[in-house]
């Protein structure tokens, strides 16, 4: 879902640049896109941390 929104905004940003829209519109889209990308990486980082914790727990269990 978040990936789809990022792709949609990226497309809007590209269209805005190509069509020479007002800078304020292009800037607004760019800021929205940056926020979504930051949210995406925050989620991915949290998932990665959780995965590492689970792997660490599994390793400890197998060492016992």
N, C-alpha and C positions, 0 to 999 in steps of 0.2 A: 504494500500500500504506500509506504513512504517512498519507495523507489519509483513508483508510478508518478507520485506527486513531484518528485525531483525531476524526472524526465519531462513532465508537462511544463514545469516552470522553466527548465532549461530551453525547451522549445520556444516558449513565450519570450524569453530573454533574447534568444537568437533572432527571432522575428522582429522584435523591437529594435535591435541593432541594425538589422538588414533594412528595415523600413524607415530608418531614420526618425523614429519617434522621439518625442521630447525627452530630454535627458532625465527629468524627474521621474518619468514613467519607467525608463530603463533602469535607473538607479533603484527604484522601489522594488522592481522585479528581482534585481540582483541581490538586494538585501534579504528578500524573502527566500531566495534560493540558498543563500549562505546560511540562513537560520535552519533550513531544512537539512542541509548537508551536515551542519554541526550536530543536529539532533540525531541524524542517522549514525554518525560516528560515535556519539555518546552511547547509543543503544548497542552498537556493535562492540564497543569497548567493554560495556557491562556484561554482555553475553560472553565475551572472550574471558573475562575475569572469572565468571561463574563456571565456565568450562574448565579452566585451570584449577579452580578449587575442587571441583568434582573429581578431576583426574588425580589430584593430590590425595584426596580421601581414598580413592580406589587403590592407589599405590600403597598407602599406609595399611589398608586392610589386607592386601596381598602379602605384605612383609611380616605380618603377625603370624 
